Amino acid sequence: MSLTIERISTFEEFKKLEPIWNTFLEKTPADTVFLTYEFLSVWWEAFGKDKKMLVLLVKDSGKLLGIAPLMIEGGDVKFMRDVHSYYFDFIISEKNQEVLFAIFSYLEKNIEFDKLILEDVPLDSTNLGMIKSKKFKKSGFIFLKFNERVSPVIKIEEEWENYYGGIPKSRRKSIRNNLSKLSRIGNVRYCDIVNKELLPRLIKDFFLIERGSWKHTVGRSVTGDKQQMFFYKTLAERMQDKGQICLDFLFVDEKPASFVYDLVYKDKRYNLKTSFLEDYDGAGPGTYLAKEVVQNSFKKGLDCLDFLGVMDSRKKLFSNSERAAEYIYLYKSTIKNKVYVLFNQLVWKRLGRWEIIQKIKNKLLGKFPTEEKNREEFKKLQNERLNQD
């Protein structure tokens, strides 16, 4: 079988794929809202300015078999994503192994880069299993797992009453206490209506809460970044047309107190963003709103609610399952990189638990290399580790 690769390098070229993108995505195990044309196009409009698009189409005699949604940033090849995106993967309908080999062969021969970063790949991904297999060593790359994220999930497999009754009494009491505290402040109202007429007002309320949240105080608010504001506003507008956005609010005396910004796709709900006004800190508006959202998900007959991110006290309160995703690095199979990866796996992995070794590592190496490290820092880090071998 002779596979061919078509490279998409500009957003204008990418937009021409709109008629076929989602239809193809739905044929694959990678099918998720974060890989839809709508999500990726909005993300690129918001965050793609300083990046180079590298979308690869893998074909066999003109038939599309796979898509690699990649980009080049800071000398690295990586998925078209950031902290606002989850569950990424290569989009492959059939002949996964051959398609993956074609993608990696193309990258090795045609693209200059330091490393290939594959972030937030679902642990149950067929592609991930192949990349980690012994057969994949022939691809010319070596594999290094960097991190793993575990997302709290609610699997909806019973009636709401049975599920909620199964939550420990102490947790249910905590939710009732939150409502009691909020009710003493004012009249509490939950709203989950989203339509074209209400959407502009709800987006304003969303930004209003973000500006008044603790996140704004520490510089992590959406409203502290124009690109993020554009992303969440535009995404809501595009997804609303497809019925895939849920903006849920808690009002206290008709004043917006808390919000949940979710995406819904194929009967799965994804908790993309949530926040509350700092004025209500201590009254638990976020926890009470989460309870309303969960109950609403049961009533609508959804399959699951994925809280995304990582575990916290609010998510732990409701979740009954989890879903894991891995962050992995792939290096070209050179002697230098082989030594580097071997050193990570056999030396630091075993000695890193010792406090004295951690102190030495932190002093010599600083922060463990992450996607934020630029190319010069990463090369320096590689050399330091190689010199210690």
C-alpha positions in Angstrom: 0.0 0.0 0.0 1.4 3.4 -1.0 0.1 6.2 1.1 0.4 9.9 0.2 0.5 12.9 2.4 -1.2 16.3 1.7 0.0 19.1 3.9 -2.3 21.9 5.0 -0.2 25.0 6.0 -2.6 27.9 6.1 -5.9 28.6 7.7 -7.4 29.4 4.3 -6.5 25.9 3.2 -7.9 24.5 6.4 -11.3 26.2 5.9 -11.7 24.3 2.7 -11.8 21.1 4.7 -15.0 22.1 6.5 -17.4 20.1 4.2 -15.6 16.8 4.9 -14.0 17.2 8.4 -16.8 16.3 10.8 -18.1 13.6 8.6 -14.7 11.9 8.6 -14.2 12.5 12.3 -17.4 10.6 13.1 -16.1 7.5 11.4 -13.1 7.3 13.8 -12.6 6.4 17.5 -11.1 9.8 18.0 -14.5 11.4 17.6 -14.8 14.2 20.2 -16.1 17.8 20.3 -12.5 19.1 20.7 -11.6 17.7 17.3 -14.6 19.0 15.4 -14.0 21.5 12.7 -15.9 24.2 14.7 -13.8 23.9 17.8 -10.4 23.7 15.9 -11.3 26.6 13.6 -12.3 28.9 16.5 -9.2 27.8 18.5 -6.9 28.6 15.6 -8.5 32.0 15.0 -7.9 32.8 18.7 -4.5 31.3 19.4 -2.9 30.4 16.1 -1.2 33.7 15.3 2.3 32.8 16.4 2.1 29.2 15.3 2.5 27.4 12.0 -0.2 25.0 10.9 0.8 21.5 10.0 -2.3 19.5 9.3 -1.5 16.3 7.4 -4.1 14.4 5.3 -3.1 10.8 4.7 -4.7 9.2 1.6 -4.7 5.9 -0.3 -5.5 6.4 -4.0 -7.3 9.6 -3.1 -9.3 8.1 -0.3 -8.8 9.9 3.1 -7.6 7.5 5.8 -6.3 9.8 8.4 -5.8 13.4 9.6 -2.9 14.6 11.8 -4.1 17.9 13.4 -0.6 19.3 14.1 1.2 22.6 14.3 4.7 23.9 14.8 5.4 26.1 17.8 8.8 27.1 19.3 10.7 24.5 17.3 8.4 21.6 18.4 5.7 19.8 16.5 2.5 19.3 18.6 -1.2 18.9 18.4 -3.3 22.0 17.6 -4.3 22.5 21.2 -3.5 24.2 24.5 -5.0 24.3 28.0 -8.5 24.9 26.6 -8.6 21.6 24.7 -8.8 18.0 25.8 -8.7 14.4 24.4 -6.6 14.9 21.3 -5.5 12.2 19.0 -4.7 11.4 15.4 -8.0 11.1 13.4 -7.7 7.7 11.6 -10.6 5.7 10.2 -8.7 2.5 9.2 -5.2 1.0 8.8 -4.1 2.8 11.9 -0.6 1.4 11.9 0.2 2.2 8.3 -1.3 5.7 8.6 0.7 6.4 11.8 4.0 5.2 10.1 3.2 7.5 7.1 2.7 10.5 9.4 5.8 9.9 11.4 7.9 9.2 8.3 6.8 12.4 6.7 7.6 14.4 9.8 11.1 12.8 10.1 12.0 13.5 6.5 10.3 16.8 5.8 10.1 18.8 9.0 12.9 20.3 11.2 11.9 20.1 14.8 13.3 19.3 18.3 10.6 17.0 19.6 7.1 15.8 18.8 4.7 16.6 21.7 1.4 14.7 21.9 -0.7 16.1 24.7 -3.8 14.8 26.4 -4.1 11.6 24.3 -6.8 9.3 25.9 -5.3 6.4 27.6 -7.8 4.1 25.8 -6.6 5.4 22.4 -5.8 2.7 19.8 -3.2 5.1 18.4 -1.5 5.6 21.7 -1.1 1.9 22.2 0.5 1.5 18.8 2.9 4.4 19.5 4.0 2.8 22.7 4.4 -0.7 21.2 7.7 -2.3 20.2 6.7 -2.2 16.5 6.7 1.5 16.6 10.5 1.7 17.2 10.8 1.2 13.5 9.3 4.6 12.9 12.5 6.4 13.8 11.2 7.9 17.0 11.7 7.0 20.7 9.0 7.4 23.2 9.0 9.2 26.6 5.9 9.6 28.8 5.9 13.0 30.5 2.7 13.2 32.4 -0.8 11.8 32.9 -4.0 13.7 33.6 -7.0 12.0 35.2 -10.4 13.6 34.7 -13.3 13.0 37.1 -16.3 11.7 35.3 -19.9 10.9 36.1 -21.2 7.9 34.2 -25.0 8.3 34.0 -26.3 4.7 34.2 -29.2 5.1 36.7 -32.0 7.5 37.7 -31.1 10.7 39.4 -32.7 9.7 42.7 -30.7 6.5 42.9 -27.4 8.3 42.0 -27.9 11.2 44.4 -29.1 8.9 47.1 -25.8 7.0 46.8 -23.7 10.1 47.5 -22.5 10.1 51.1 -24.8 11.9 53.5 -22.0 14.3 54.6 -21.6 15.5 51.0 -25.4 15.9 50.5 -25.5 17.9 53.7 -22.7 20.1 52.5 -24.7 20.9 49.3 -27.8 21.7 51.4 -25.7 24.0 53.6 -24.5 25.8 50.5 -28.1 26.5 49.4 -29.0 27.6 52.9 -26.1 30.1 53.0 -27.0 31.5 49.5 -30.6 31.8 50.4 -29.8 33.9 53.4 -28.0 36.3 51.0 -30.9 36.5 48.6 -33.3 34.7 46.3 -31.5 31.9 44.4 -32.3 31.0 40.8 -30.8 28.5 38.5 -30.9 29.1 34.7 -29.9 26.8 31.9 -31.6 28.4 28.9 -29.4 29.2 25.9 -30.8 30.6 22.6 -29.7 33.2 20.2 -31.6 36.0 21.9 -30.2 35.3 25.3 -26.7 34.3 24.3 -25.1 37.9 24.1 -26.4 38.7 27.6 -25.2 35.3 29.0 -21.7 35.9 27.5 -21.7 39.3 29.3 -22.6 37.7 32.5 -19.9 35.1 32.0 -17.3 37.8 31.6 -18.7 39.7 34.5 -18.3 36.7 36.8 -14.8 36.1 35.6 -13.8 39.7 36.3 -15.2 39.3 39.9 -13.6 35.9 40.6 -10.5 34.9 42.5 -9.0 34.0 39.1 -9.0 37.6 38.0 -7.1 38.6 41.2 -4.3 36.2 40.4 -4.2 36.9 36.7 -5.9 33.6 35.5 -9.2 35.0 34.4 -10.5 34.7 30.9 -11.1 38.4 30.9 -7.4 39.1 31.5 -6.6 38.0 27.9 -8.3 39.2 24.7 -7.5 36.0 22.9 -9.3 33.9 25.5 -12.3 36.3 25.5 -12.6 36.0 21.8 -12.2 32.2 22.0 -15.0 31.6 24.5 -17.4 34.2 23.0 -16.9 32.9 19.4 -17.0 29.3 20.4 -20.3 29.8 22.2 -21.8 31.5 19.1 -20.6 28.7 16.7 -21.6 25.8 19.0 -25.0 27.4 19.8 -25.9 27.0 16.1 -25.3 23.2 16.5 -26.9 22.9 19.9 -23.6 22.0 21.5 -23.2 24.7 24.1 -24.6 24.8 27.6 -24.2 28.0 29.7 -25.7 27.4 33.1 -26.0 30.2 35.7 -26.8 30.7 39.3 -28.4 34.0 40.2 -28.7 35.5 43.6 -31.3 38.3 43.7 -31.1 38.3 39.9 -27.4 39.0 40.1 -25.2 36.5 38.3 -23.2 34.6 41.0 -21.7 31.5 39.3 -21.6 30.0 35.8 -20.7 26.7 34.1 -19.6 26.8 30.5 -20.0 23.3 29.0 -20.0 21.6 25.6 -22.3 18.8 24.7 -21.5 16.3 22.0 -22.9 12.9 21.2 -24.7 12.7 24.6 -21.6 13.6 26.5 -21.2 16.8 28.4 -17.8 18.4 29.0 -17.2 20.9 31.8 -15.0 23.4 30.0 -15.1 26.4 32.3 -16.6 27.3 35.7 -16.3 30.2 38.1 -18.1 32.3 40.7 -18.0 35.8 42.1 -15.6 36.2 45.0 -18.3 38.1 46.9 -20.0 34.7 47.5 -16.8 32.9 48.6 -17.8 30.7 51.5 -21.4 30.2 50.4 -20.5 27.6 47.9 -22.3 28.8 44.7 -20.0 26.7 42.5 -20.8 23.5 44.3 -24.6 24.2 44.4 -24.6 25.1 40.7 -22.6 21.9 39.9 -25.4 19.9 41.6 -28.0 21.5 39.4 -25.9 20.9 36.3 -25.4 17.2 37.2 -29.1 16.8 37.9 -30.0 18.4 34.6 -27.7 16.1 32.8 -29.5 13.1 34.3 -32.9 14.6 33.3 -31.7 15.1 29.7 -30.6 11.5 29.4 -27.0 12.1 28.7 -24.4 9.3 28.9 -21.8 11.1 31.0 -20.6 14.3 32.4 -16.8 14.8 32.1 -15.4 17.5 34.5 -12.2 17.7 32.6 -9.0 19.1 34.2 -7.9 17.3 37.3 -9.6 16.2 40.6 -10.7 18.8 43.1 -13.1 18.8 46.1 -16.1 19.9 44.0 -15.5 17.3 41.3 -14.8 14.6 43.8 -18.1 15.4 45.4 -20.0 14.1 42.4 -17.8 11.9 40.2 -18.2 8.1 40.1 -15.6 7.3 37.5 -12.6 8.8 35.7 -10.9 9.0 32.4 -7.1 9.3 31.9 -5.0 11.0 29.2 -1.3 11.0 28.7 1.2 13.6 27.7 4.1 12.1 25.8 7.3 13.3 24.0 8.7 11.7 20.9 12.3 12.2 19.9 14.1 11.4 16.7 16.0 8.2 17.2 19.6 9.6 17.5 22.3 8.4 19.8 22.0 11.6 21.8 18.3 11.3 22.3 18.5 7.6 23.1 20.9 8.4 26.0 18.7 11.2 27.1 15.5 9.1 27.2 17.4 6.1 28.8 18.7 8.5 31.5 15.2 9.7 32.3 13.7 6.2 32.5 16.5 4.4 34.4 18.2 7.0 36.5 15.9 9.9 37.5 12.8 7.6 37.7 14.5 5.4 40.3 16.4 8.0 42.3 14.0 10.9 42.0 12.0 9.7 45.1 15.1 10.6 47.3 14.8 14.1 48.7 18.5 14.8 48.3 18.3 13.8 44.6 15.3 16.0 44.0 17.1 18.9 45.5 20.2 18.3 43.3 17.9 17.9 40.3 16.0 21.1 41.0 19.2 23.0 41.5 20.9 21.7 38.4 18.0 21.4 36.0 15.4 23.7 37.3 11.8 22.8 36.3 11.5 19.5 34.4 11.2 20.3 30.6 7.7 21.1 29.6 6.0 22.5 26.6 6.7 26.0 27.8 10.5 25.5 27.7 11.9 27.1 24.6 14.4 25.3 22.3 17.5 26.8 23.8 16.6 25.9 27.4 15.7 22.4 26.4 18.9 21.8 24.5 20.9 23.0 27.5 18.9 20.6 29.7 19.7 17.7 27.4 23.4 18.5 27.5 23.4 18.8 31.3 21.8 15.4 31.7 24.0 13.8 29.1 27.1 15.2 30.9 26.0 13.6 34.2 25.7 10.1 32.6 
